[in-house]
Amino acid sequence: VAALQDEKNSLMSENEIINDRLEQLDDSLDDPNTVVAKKYFHAQLQLEQLQEENFRLEAAKDDYRVHCEDLEKQLIELQHRNNELTSLAEESR
C-alpha cells in the first residue's frame, strides 16, 4: 500500500508539473512578444494564405474543366461537320 501511495504521489506531482508547463505554454501563446507566439501567428497566417490560394486554384480548376468540356463539345461537332463535308465532297466528285 505504501509503495502504491508513493507512486500515486509521484504521479500527482508529475501531473502538476506538466499542467504548470502547459499553462506556461498557453500564456506564451497569448503574449505576442514571445518567439513561440510569433511563430504560431506566422504559421497561422501562412495557413490562411494557403487556404485562400487553394480556394482560388480550386475555382480556376473548375473554370478550366467547364471550358474543356465546351471545347470537347465543339470538337465533336466539328468532327461531325467535317465528316458531312467530306462525304458531300466525295459525292460531288
Buried (B, 14 or more C-beta within 10 A) or exposed (E): EEEEEEEEEEEEEEEEEEEEEEEEEEEBBEEEEBEEBEEBEEEEEEEEEEEEEEEEEEEEEEEEEEEEEEEEEEEEEEEEEEEEEEEEEEEEE
